[in-house]
Amino acid sequence: MKKTGRKMTKKISDDISPALQHTGLPSLSPAFLDDLRHLITETRSAVTFTVNAGMKRLYWRFGVRIRREIFRNERAGYDKQILHALSAKLRAEFGEGSGFRNLFNMIRLAGVFPDEQIVRHGTVMVR
């Protein structure tokens, strides 16, 4: 059995191979099942990378727009009242990901990396 998360689960091959023996069909080789597992994990990794890249770009674009249109590109003295009001409106529609702290971090991201190409092609980590 293979442990995943909190539950114990059987490997696919534990259930399928004995079942196939009674059908006259060839049993599934461990190599075949490993290839399928590899395809799944490889695709999951690619999807995760794409989603992270998209979110990173979204956060940067949010920060740029807020800096430019609300704070007029000033580096210091972000008006907390404006950010709280903006986050309240966005949180109501999109959830906690658009909370005050996240908006503040988006503004910082745009300030530290003013060039979108760095964010798009670089290794900027966003939490």
Beta strands, then each sheet from edge to edge (+ up, - down):
strand 1: 2-4
strand 2: 7-9
sheet 1: 1+ 2-
end
